[in-house]
Amino acid sequence: MIIAKNGGFKTTADLDNVPDLGDKAMADLKSEVSVSGKTTAVIAPAAEKTAAKPAEKAVPVKEKKF
């Protein structure tokens, strides 16, 4: 989440410091973006990692003769 990684934003100019948010994207979004109020974003908990299951033993397939 951008806010969690980059901190709260005081002005829209602070968004210029966000990696991967280029000048064109900011120019396109400038009229849609506002900065106000307290940040309410929370970081989602990491997904639980589970161990991979071993592959089943390969069984050869008999060829059919036509």
N, C-alpha and C positions, 0 to 999 in steps of 0.2 A: 504494500500500500504506500503510495507516494508520501502521504502526510506522515505516516509512522517512520519512514526511512529518512525523510528530509526535514522533519520538524514542522511546527506550525508556520503559517505564512501570515506576515503582517500586511503585505501589499501584493498586488498582482505582479509587481516587478520581481518579487522573491521567486516566482515560478520560473524565471529565466535560469535559475541555478539548478533546476531539476534535470538530471541526465535524461537523455532520449526525448526530451520535449523540445523540439527544434523551433527555430524562429518562425517557420511557416505555420506550424501547428499553433503556436502561441498567437500569431497574427489572426488565424482563423477563429480562435477561441476567445480572444480578448473581449469581445462584446458580450460573451456569455458567462464570463467568470467574474465572481465577486469574492471578496475576502471580508468576513465579518464573524463575530461571535466566537465562542469557545470551540476548540477542536473536539469533536466527539468520536473520532475514528479510533478503532481498537484493532490490534493485530490479531488475526484469526489464529487459533492454536494450530500447531503443525500437525499434519496428518500422521496417524500412527503407522509406523513402518512394520511390515510383516515379512517374515522370512519367505524366500521363494521356495516352492515345492520342487523336489527333484523331478526330472523328466522321467516318464515311464519308459521301460525297456522297449526298444524298437523291435517290432515283429515283422519279419520279411513277408512280403505279399507274393503269393504264387501267381505266376503269369498264366493267363488263359491262352490256349492255342486255338485259333479259329480255323 
